[in-house]
Amino acid sequence: MAGDLPRSPNVFHPSKPSAVGSRNSLAQEGRNQNEEYRRLIEDETERVLKEIAIKLPKEVLEKLEVMGGLKQKLYNYFNQNFQNMFNRYIVTAEDEMAKKIRNFVDKEEMKTLARYTPKEIAEMLDQIGGADKFNTGEIEKSIVNMYGHLQGHIQRGLNDLENETNALLRQKTDVGAFIRGENAYSIVKCAFKDNVYKPKTVTDVKLSVNILDSELISPIFHYQVTVEYLIKDQISKTILDLIDREVERFKAQLVDEGKEELSDGEIMFEKMKRVPQYTDDDKEDEKSKRYTFLAKSLMDKIEGLRAEIDQKDYDPLNIRENLKKIVDMENIRNRGFNTAVNSLTSILDTSKMGYQYIENLKNAREVIIREYEDTDPTSLPDERYQIRLKYYDQAQLLKEREAYDKQMEEFKKEIEHLWDVTEMVYQSNKKFLKVNDFDDIAKRMKNKIKRKIKSVTGEPLYEDMKKTWNEIMHIKADDTDVEKLNNTYLYEKTLLKKMLRKNKEKIQKIYGYQNPRMRVLLDERTDFLIKEFEEFDYLINPYHIQPGLILDIDITSIKRKKFTLNGMANVLNEFLHGVSKGFQDAAFASFTRRRSTIREDINQSFAVTDETTGEPTMSYAESLMKESEGKTSRSSKAKGKADVTPKKKKSDLDDLKEL
């Protein structure tokens, strides 16, 4: 159609179709214009003549017939003026409409260019073979992928530029330069420290990020999780979606009725009230609401069924095998973790952060990536990284916490034992009858203090008092139940570190510049415990982790270069953007409409209204309380028979049953 319409009326002609100034148009499609004009003019002429014959006297009419007749004069007048002006206006309007239609058709044809074939050929192919045989889906996917990769490269370049610019402007060399502000909440631990072998030029960075289960875009499940759990999880999500949809409708209804909006707590209670409409706790009744989506007989078939079935028990014709196959085809079990691994490796590849070692422990939901295969720090370059990505559930975290408690207790035993040994060595190396420290002075003055001071005041001696301060750390407050369930061990770690440091000072005080065999052994043991305890403190405290994905990164980078540090910052931020929905405040997410935007005086009426006569609007909670009180009073006054059968509310679940 667009090809039949003229491109633009650049031709001026009185009779060519759709030319400028023409009386003919292509939009008229071969109508007989002359006959239409003649009929119109004759009709108008006859009407005017009739009016003139009625209004004018006979002698005036006879004078008007001179020079050819009145009818012919009127006809020529209409034909030359009214007809030309009217029809040229119509032609111009039709021509403008044709141009708009042509542009509209061109625009619609541009939209269909994604098919990469002329419209006629595409229709012919669809008629011959159908959409499943002749389609351009693969070509479209390729084009989309190309544009997606191009956009990813551009975005990555902009991220690099942004990070470099921020680093130059702010001169950041700490955590702020490593991870952006919007992802700072996910950090469990980040520590910068000097490298053990090259403390002046090389920095070691430890970063741990925790992505919670609720924040994952694609949920992650352990490989050993049962098929029954996967199906119930999908049913639970469906139920929650239905409840959210119903609550949204209820909120909109309240707003339309002019009532108060629901608060965050009231929204939560409304959702809780609707849960019994979709499920219940009766596991034995086949007609229970919990079996609306999947029958009890099918649930019983898959009870205890895990990811693998023994070959001797496998029967492709059984119900449970087919149910498991349907779930496996959806790839719910592996989708989340595989997506996270693919996202991380692809970002490393495209960010010029190559790796020589990767170990994907798929069944354990753990992947280890190292830039170099070697693990000896003395033979590795100063620019390197190691990534450990692991998914933890609550049971794993409990085991990790038990092991962390045991290791902490063992360090405490060993450091206290070293402290006692060094103290005994110190006491045994004191010279007889010589004052070496404050304790020696106190022993000499003990009897005098007792005789001259304490005997007068009646107070006990210092040596008889119970000591609660260890002179290393201030007294720690007792832990509450919450702190016992979430042990930070900050006080204990600081105490043990100070004990090791003071122990080293005491060894120096005992031997000075001498190096006997006993001092060498004490120094070796002290250095060993310091090194091991620092490595233990460098690890993540499992009490600080919640169930979800843990990304543990160890980076070694040159202080002035920071190539690996900057590159890994881009990788981390892009990875978090790809697998995590980020922190979401439910209060802000559910806050859709403000009551302040709905005003009664918006109509600008001049009518006098008495605002004081109206009753104050009750909140939703007050209306519920009043409704419950009304029910109580009615039940107390009710007499005779009453139908107490609850009315069945139609919900989304009823709609599903009808389907």
Secondary structure, DSSP 8 states (H G I E B T S, - for coil): -TTTS-S----B-SSSTT-BT-S--GGGTT--HHHHHHHHHHHHHHHHHHHHHHHS-HHHHHHHTSSS-HHHHHHHHIIIIIIHHHHHHHHHHHHHHHHHHHHHHHHHHHHGGGG-S-HHHHHHHHHHH-TTTS--HHHHHHHHHHHHHHHHHHHHHHHHHHHHHHHHHH---SHHHHS-GGGGGGEEEEEEEE-SS-TTTEEEEEEEEEEEGGGBSS----TT--HHHHHHHHHHHHHHHHHHHHHHHHHHHHHHTT-----HHHHHHHHHHHGGGT--S-SS-TTSGGGSSS-HHHHHHTTT--S---GGG--TTSHHHHHHHHHHHHTHHHHHHHHHHHHHHHHHHHTT---SEEEEETTTTEEEEESSS---TTSS-SSEEEEEEEEE-HHHHHHHHHHHHHHHHHHHHHHHHHHHHHHHHHHHTS-TT---SHHHHHHHHHHHHIIIIIHHH----GGGS-----SSS-------HHHHHS---HHHHHHHHHHHHHHHHHHHHHHTT---HHHHHHHHHHHHHHHHHHHHHHS--GGG--SEEEEEEEEEEETTT-HHHHHHHHHHHHHHHHHB-----HHHHT----GGG--GGGG-------GGGS-----HHHHHHHHHHHHHHHHHH--S-----------HHHHHHH-
